[in-house]
């Protein structure tokens, strides 16, 4: 058996990465099917679309997936999420009453699923009774699927589509009725 040889030099962050979607489309189709199943289960169990979108966005922030952060931020805006809450999401634990106990429980669960060992060691941060067992399961699965999409985007170097403004240019706020950017499985 051939053993992998250690790299003589670390991989460059600019080195091309494989197109996971294009090279293994059936695996990506299976991920999309899982996403569809989780959406259906969530419709039946009750966590609303806005809460699930916050979960997806928080997972994407934790995974540093700029493409997915962009997509889920656009989705949240389209669902009527406030700019103040979107800005505060990364620091939701320190945001006072900005997030409900139910949202805090969902975000804590999303962090546990995303960060595994470090989040689990920190313990729960919201009352589990804020979510029904079925809602918690759907939120756990939503986080799992979001994490998978994040990793596909990161591994394939799918990057943000936000144009970089010229130095000194005015940056306009996002329009609430703007079309969201398509994301793999989004």
KAWOWO-V694539 format. One line per field, one symbol per residue. ss: DSSP state (a for helix, b for strand, c for the rest). psi: psi as a letter, one per 40 degrees, with the letter a starting at -180 (. if undefined). burial: I if it has 9 or more other C-alpha atoms within 8 Angstrom, else O. Layout:
ss = ???
psi = ???
burial = ???
This chain:
ss = cccccccccccccccccccaaaacaaaaaaaaaaaaaaaaaaaaacccaaaaaaaaaaaaaaaccaaaaaaaaaaaaaccccaaaaaaaaaaaacaaaccaaaaaaaaaaaaaaacaaaaaacccccaaaccaaaaaaaaaaaaaaaaaaaaaaaccccccccccccccccccccccccccccccc
psi = hhhiiihdiihieehiiigddddgdddddddddddddddddddddehiddddddddddddddefgdddddddddddddeeiidddddeddfddeebedhiddddddddddddddebddddddiieihdeeiidddddddddddddddddddddddefhiiehihiiheihhiiihdeihihhihe.
burial = OOOOOOOOOOOOOOOOOOOIIOOOIOOIOOIIOIIOOIIOIIIOIOIOOIIIIIIIIIIIIIIOIIIIIIIIIIIIIIOOIOOOIIOIIOOIOOIOOOIOIIIIIIIIIIIIIIIIOOIIOOOOOIIOOIIOOOIIOIIIIIIIIIIIIIIIIIIIOOIOOOOOOOOOOOOOOOOOOOOOOOOOOO
